[in-house]
Amino acid sequence: MKKISLLLVAVLLITMLTGCTADKTPLTKITLILDWVPNTNHTGLYVAKNLGFYEAEGLEVDIIQPSEGGSADLIAAGQGEFGISYQEQVTYAVTARNPLPVTAIAAILQHNTSGFASPREKGIESPSDFEGRRYGGWGSPMEISTIEGLMAAEGADPSKVEVVDIGAMDFFAATASHVDFTWIYYGWDGVASELRNLPINFILLQDIDNTLDFYTPVLIAENSYLESHPDIARAFLRATEKGYRYAIENPDEAAAELLKDIPEIDEDLARASVAYLGDFYQDPGEAWGVMDESVWVNYSQWMFDRGLLENPLEVSEAYTNEFLPGQ
């Protein structure tokens, strides 16, 4: 009888364990390609991964840095299911002679945080002060058009700006000995300047021209993937929205989650930057990720008028809000 009882117990245990294993649905594996090295723009993604928001939606998300080529090219080539890009890259991609089949599906920040920065002692307080100065950029025609547009609005002469390609050199190294001003994201280099007690002058683009309040960065996906996997796209954005909402409400804890994966980021910078970006991840009273059609229309027209696009943008081909929570 004792042997029979032990056998029954063993059978029951095996049955229970087998049943638990069978009931657990395998997670859907997806790859998310970043736009650059991991930084605080990406905080909500790491929060969603580390706190189980993706897993709760049945997803296993691998966050990777891009190899050579922009994230839009990699997503279009099927190297990942989702990627991080920016409005101007998507606009270029969709309007090119051979357009890429990608669509923006969420704005990570709902306002542009970028602009032109310089050490305060250089006295560059407005675009008219760019005359006779050296600008350090990364070689994009869009940079030159932006400088020209801002200077023209103040009656200044863009031909008096010397443009130097500084590649990936950071703001502090570049302006220390190579150039007078560069284009930065205040949420990173601007916050870092405060922590270093190095005063800067910062010209936020939309303070000069509201058309330049475009979406950077955005989440993108390949069009056929969205058509064939709409439920995955919605699940991914539901979890991502929770991650960014958590970052808004708990900046210190969210920064700690980012640092778990990316410990090389300076801890003080991570915490201060996430706190700063809390006002940009989501407009008060608005839903995270939602994009406004007028932003796409106005900025793409600005680009087209300056000869940056081969064709005008049909905005319905560039972005959609349909996969966002509540849309």
N, C-alpha and C positions, 0 to 999 in steps of 0.2 A: 504493500500500500504506500509506503514511504517513497519508493522508487517511482510509482505512478504519479504521486503528488508532485514530486520534484520535476518530473517530465512535463506535467501539465503547466507548472509555473514557467518552465523554460519555453514551452510553446507559446504561452501567453505573452511573455516578454518579447520574443522574436516577432510575434504578430503585431504587438504595439509599436515596436521600433520600425518594422517594415511599413506599417501604416503611416507613421509620422513622416517617414522618408518619402513615401508615395504621394502624400498630401502636399508636400512642399513644392510649389511651382518654381521651376528654374528661372533665374533672373535673365532678363534680356540684356546682353552686353552691347554697349554703345561706346564710341570713341568721340571725345570732345577735343577739338584742336584749338589751342589758344592763338591769339594774335601776336603775342610777344612773350617775353619771359613772364612767369607768374607775378602778379602784383595785386594791389588792393581793389582794382576794378573787378577782379575775379573772385573776391571774397565769398560772395553768396554761393558760388559753385562748390568751393571747398567745404563750406558749411553744410550744404545739401548732401555732399558725399559723406562727410565724417559723422553727421548727426543722423544718418539713416533715412533722410527724406527721399533720396533716389531709390533706395532699397524698398521703402514702403510703397513705391509706385511700380515695383517689379523690375527695377533697372540696376544694372551694374555699370557705372560710368568710369571710364578711364580717361583722365585729363592729361593731355600731352602738349608739349611745345611744338611749334611748326618746324618742319625741316626747311630746306630751300624752297622759295616760292611763297606767295601769300596764302592765307587760309582759304580764301575764296577758290583759288585754283585747286587746292587740295580737297576741299569739300566737293567741288564739281567733279573731280576725278574719283570720287568714292573712297578717299582715304580716311574719312571719318563721317559719322552721321550728323554731327553738329559742329559748328565752329564759331569763333569770335572774329568779327571783322569790324568795319566802320562804314558809315554811310557813303563816303566818297568812293571807297573801294567797291562796294556793291554797285554804286551808280556807274562806275567805269566798267565793271564786269557785265552788267546787263545791257549797256548801250554800245559795247564794242562791236567791231565788224563781225567777229565770231563770238557772240555773247555766251557767257557762262550761265548754266541753268541753276542759279542760286537765288534764294529769297531771304530777306531779313525777317525774322519771326518775333523778335523782342528787342527793345532798347534796354541795355544794361544800365545806362545813365540817361535820364530824360532831359538833361541839358548838357551842352558842351562845357567842359571845364578847362579847355586849352586856350592858349594865347601866347603872346610874345613876351619874353622875360629877359631882364638884364640886371646885373648888379646895380644897386641904387646909385653908387658913386659915378656911374657912367652918364647919368642925367637923361636917360631915354624915358620920357614920360608919355609920349604920344607918337603915333605913326609919322608925324612930320619930323620927329627927331631921328628917324632912321637914315636921313640924308647924311652922307659922309661916314656911315658906319659899316661894319662887317657883320653879315648875317651868317650863322652856321646852320646849315640844313642837311637834309638827307637826299636831295636831288630830285624832288618831285616838282613837276610843273605847277601843281596846285599851290605849292608854297609861294612861288613867284607871283602867281595871280592874286593870291591873298594879300601879299605885301603891296603889290601895285594898286589893288582896290582900296585898301585902307589908306595908303598915302595919297591917292588921287582925291579921296573924300576930304582931305585936309589941304589940298593944293600943293602937295610936296612932289618932288621929282624922283620916281623909283630908279631911274638910271644912275642915281648917285649912291645906290646901295651896292656894296661888293658882296657877292654871294660865295660862300665857301662851303664845300661838302665836308662835313665832319663825321659822316657815317653814324656809328652808334656811340660816339663820345658823349658822356653825360654833360648836363648843363654846367656843373661846377667846374669841371676840367676844361670845357670848351671856352667858357667866358673868363677863365683865369688867365689865359695866355694866347688864345687863338682868335676869338671873335668877340663882338660886343653884345650880341643878343641872339637868342635861339627861340624855338617854338617848344613850349613845355605843356604838360598837364599839371595844373596847380595842385591837384590832389596827390601828386607824387613829389615832383621837384619843388613846388611851391611850399608844401608842408615841410619838406626836408630843409628848405632855407630857413624856415622859422625855428626848427629844432636846432639848427647850426648857428642860429643868431647871425645870419648873413642876410641883411635886408636887400630886397629886390624891388624893382618896378615891374608890375605885371599888367599887361594890356589884354583883358578878356575880349575875345573876338566879337561877341555879340554886343558888347558895350559900344562898339564903333559901328557895327552893321548887324542888325538883328537877323538877317538872312543866314549869318554864320553860326547861329545856334542850332547846329545839326547834331545828329545822333552819332556818338562815338564813345564807346563801342556798341556793337549790336551782335545778337546771336543770329546765325544763318544756318540754312540747311539746303540740301540739293532738292530740286523741284520734284523729281520722280519719287524720291524717298518720302517727301511730304504727302504725295498723292497715295502712295501704297501703305504708309505707316502713320496715318493721322493720329491714331490713339497713342502711339509712342511719343509723338511730338507733343501732344497735350500732357501726357504724364510727365515728360521731361520738364516742360515749362511749369507745371504745377509744383513740382519739387524745387525747381530753381527759384520760383517766386517765393516759396517759403524760406529758402536760404537767404535771399536778399532782404526779406522782411525781418528775419532774425538779425541780420547785420545792422539794419536800421535801429532796431529796438535794443540790441545788445552788442554795441560796437567792440567793447573789450573782449567779450567771449568769442565774437566772430573773428577778431584778429588772432586770437589764440588758436582757433581752428585752422586758419590759413598758415600760421607758423608751424603747426604740427607737420604739414606737408612741405613747407618751404622755409626751413629754419634759417637759411642764409639771409633772409630779409631782416633788417634792423627792427628789433621789437618795438622801440619807441616810435619809429616811423610808421610801422604797421598799425599800431593803435591810433596814432594821431590821424593817419590818412583815412582809416575806416570811419572814424568819427566825423571827419570833414565831409566825406562822400555821402554820409547819411542824408544830407540835404539834396543830393543829386540822384541817388538811386531811384527815388520815387517822389513825384510831386505830392504835396499834402492834399489829401482828398481824392487823389487819382489812383488808378491801379498801376502796379509795377509792370513795366515792359511795354505799355501801350504807346504806339507811335501815331503822330498826327500827320495827316496827308499833306497839309500845307508846308510842313517842314521839308518833306521830300520834293514837293513841287518847287518851292522857292529856291532851295539850294541847288537842285539839278538845273534850274533855269539859270542861276548864277554861274554854274560851271559851263553850261552850253554857251552863254553869252560871251564867255572868255575863251572860247575855242578849246576847252578841255575835254569835250565829249564829241565823238564822231556823229552821234545822233541824239535827238531829244529823248528824254526819259519818259516812258510810259510808266507812271508810278505804280500802277496795279501789278506790274511785273517785277517790282523791286522789293516790295514789303507786304506783309499781311499781319493783322492782329488776331486772325481767326483761331489760332491754336493757344492763345493765352487764356488763363483762368477767367471765367465769367464772360468771355466774348462770344 
